[in-house]
Amino acid sequence: VQLQASGGGLVQAGGSLRLSCETSVNILRMNYMTWYRQPPGKQREFVATITRSGRTKILDSVTGRFAISRDDSKNMVYLEMNNLQPEDTAVYFCNTELSRTGAQYWGQGTQVTVSS
């Protein structure tokens, strides 16, 4: 299983970005698709997840600004990020778990930089 994340970039505070993560296999074979982020000098943290059944969970501090969605026909998961703030600056990673084996996989990360 391979995950390809994209969509990061440099934006000003208040701007928006949409991150994408494509799986190399049928996305419905995954238990969930999750976004994490790792700010500079800090530990990786959970941002948002969507389960195979479509349930979602969002980090409290980004609720109302971020949204996670999925396009099963494209094997893609998205992270829509609005009203970005400098504290959102991080490398964003997508993560998944294959249902059949329980094995976890990580994408390569995409850099999001928000300037004040």
Protein Blocks (a to p, Z undefined) as FASTA:
>chain_A
ZZddehiacddehiacddddddfbdfklpfbdcdddddehiacddfbdcdfkopacddfk
lgojaccdddfklopacdddehiafklgccdddddddfklopacddebiaddddZZ
